[in-house]
Amino acid sequence: MATPMSASSFIRALKNEGLTVVEVGDWRTHNRNHVGPWGPVHGVMMHHTVTKGTANTVRICRDGYAGLPGPLCHGVISKDGRVHLVGYGRANHAGSGDDDVLRAVIAEKALPPDNEANTDGNRHFYGFECENLGDGKDPWPAVQVEAMEAAAAAVCRVHNWNGPSVIGHLEWQPGKVDPRGVSMAGLRRRVDERLK
């Protein structure tokens, strides 16, 4: 169980991991905390955006859309590897997912199949949306995947977590496929290597 780091600690952790960070507007106080708590936090969740173009992607992830207000994550990882901070606190990214998966993340054990949606993930996960159409054809540039690794490792380093604390949306919520085209097992291995 961990208390979320402060916004200042979050940006410092990302920069310390070598990431280029872009601050978007009032990201430090832009959140959904008025609808529920954020924390304790237990892991990092990766997504794809199903959008094209960095400016458009960042705008949608910051502002949300009809039926799902923003922020839709904490950071947007663009194809050039930059991390655009759009919110901090509770964000509409994880939705409801499987309590067995959450227990596995907390224990840093192998993930069971996600076959329920009975637990509030927005409360418990840091979220990164990664610019990609999610159609299995849109490429994942190496610099973007490296930034995903670095961003996840940055959060894990602060909380003394390891690779098993990093999951994809598809491992949390039944029916989700993101981040399609990125091996989460491979990303977890990369995070562990980086944290050595």
N, C-alpha and C positions, 0 to 999 in steps of 0.2 A: 504494500500500500504506500502510495506516495502523494504528497501534496504537489499540485502543479507548480512549476517554477514561475517566477515573476516574468513579465514581458521582457524586462531588461536582461534577465538571466538567459531567456530563450534566444534573443538575438545575439547575445554574446557567445552562447554555445554554438550557434550556427556559424558565426564568423570564425570562432576558434577552430572549427573543423575545416576551414578553408573555403567556405561557401561565399559567393557573392550574393548579398542580400539587398532587396529593394523594399523600402518601407512605403506602404500604400495608405495614404490618408491617416485616419485616426485608428489604425489597426490595433494599437495597444488597449483600447477601450471598446472596440467594436466586437460585440459578442451577443450571445443569447442567454446570458446569466439570469435574466428576469423570468425565464420560463422553467428553470431548474438548475441544480447545482452542476459545477464542473469540479470533478475530483471526488474521491481519490482517483489518480490516474494510474494506469497499469501498462500502457503500451502505446505503440505508434501504428497508425493505419494508413495504408497507401491506396490511392484511387486513381482512375483515369477520368478525364473531364468530359469526353465526347464533344469536344469543341475544337475549333481551329483558330489560330492567330492568338498571339500572347495577350495583346491589349484586350481583346474580346473575352478571352478566358479569365483573365484577372478580374475584369469588371463583373462577370457573372459570378465568380467565386466570392467576390466581395459583397455584391448586392443581392445575390440570389435571383429568384424568378417567381412568378405567380405560383402560390401554393407552397413555396419553400424559401423563406427569407434567409438572407445571408447573415453572417459569413458561412460559407459552405466548407470551410477548412481553416487552418491556421496559416499554411503556406502553400502557394502555387509554385510548382517546379516546372519552369518553362523548358522548351526544347533546347535552349542554349545553356541550361544548367543553373540559371539564376533562380533564387527563391524569393518570391514576392509575398511579403507578409500582408495578409488581408484582414486578419482578426486574431483576437486572443481571449481565451475563455471558452465558454461553451459554444460549439459551432455545429451547424446542421450537416454533419458529414457521415456519421456512422449509422445512425438510426438504430432500430431495435435488432438485436442479434442473439446469439446462442450463449446462455449462461455457462454451458460446459466449455465452450471456447474461451470465455473469459477466465474461468478457473485454470485452464491449461496455460493461458498467457501469464497469469499471475505466478504459477508454479514453474514457468518456462519449460513446459513439457510439450510433447508432440500434440498437434491439434487434432481433436476429434472432428467428425463431419459436422457441419453447421446445419442442423435440421429443425431449429426452433428460432423464433424471434420474440424472446421474452425478457430481454435485458437492454437497458438504455446504454447504448454505446457512446453517445455524444458526451456523456458524463465522464467516461473512463479512458478515452483515447485522444492523443494528439493526432491531427489529421493533415495529410499532405495530398493535395490534388495535383496530378501530373498531366500536363497538356498532351493529350493524345485522343484521337477519334475513337479508340477502343474497338475498331472494326477488324483487328487482326492483320491489317495491311499497313496502317500508318506506322512508320518506323519509330523506334525508340533510339535516338542518338546516344552514343556511348557517354557523352558528357552529361546527358540528362540522367541516365541510370546511375552514373557515378554520384551525381548530386542527390539522388534518392538515397543511395547508400550513406552518403555523408550526413544528410539531414537526419536520417533514422539513427545513425551512430551518435550524432550530437546529443540527441535527446536521451538515448540509452546511457551515454557516458555520464551525464549529470545525475541520472537516477540509479546508477549502478545496475542497469539492466543489460541483457545480452541479446543476441540475434533472435531468440524465440519470443521476445517481446514485440517483434515487428510482424504485422500481419497485413494481408490484403483484404479489401472489402468482401471479396468473394469467399474468404475463409470465415467471415463473421456473420453474414446475412444470407439466408437461403435465396437463391435466384440471382444474386449479383455475380458479375463476371470480372470485375475490375481488381487490379489493373491487367487487362488482357494483353498478352504479349510479353509480360515480365514474369520470370520464375520467382515466386516468393521464397521458395527453398533456396534458390541461388542468391537472392538478395540477403536472406538471413545469414548465409555463409559469408558473404562479403562483409556484412556488418560485424560478424564475429572476428573476421580477419583484421578488420580495421581497428577493433577495440583491443587487440592483443598488445 
